[in-house]
Amino acid sequence: MTTADLAPLVGAAAIGDPQEGVPLALYLVVSGGLFLLGLLGVLTRRNPLLLFLAVELLLNSANLALVGFSRYWNVTDGHVFALVVMVVAAAEVVIGLGLVVAVFRQRLALDVDQMSSMKG
């Protein structure tokens, strides 16, 4: 018995069949809005903490699109890839906040334009 045979028994769609419920377009509209907010933050902000927040918005918008497509086609590939993106985002936050704390301890300015090069 395959998963396609079991789908009518448990009330789920077969793998590869489009799902009912929240339409894919709504996932993509919200994901696009988050992406535009993140892009606006990256282009306009100079504080590194706000830049990290904007990059997190960009990554979360990509995750939302991945999960939306994954849910629409009833496969788990998008969920797994979104989990990998979350791990990368967590590593980016750890490294970025470590750099911000190191700069702040030296009483340097927290302006991205002034921190254009890493001097030892």
Secondary structure, 3 states (H helix, E strand, C coil): CCHHHHHHHHCCCCCCCCCCCCCHHHHHHHHHHHHHHHHHHHHHCCCHHHHHHHHHHHHHHHHHHHHHHHHHHCCCHHHHHHHHHHHHHHHHHHHHHHHHHHHHHCCCCCCCCCCCCCCC
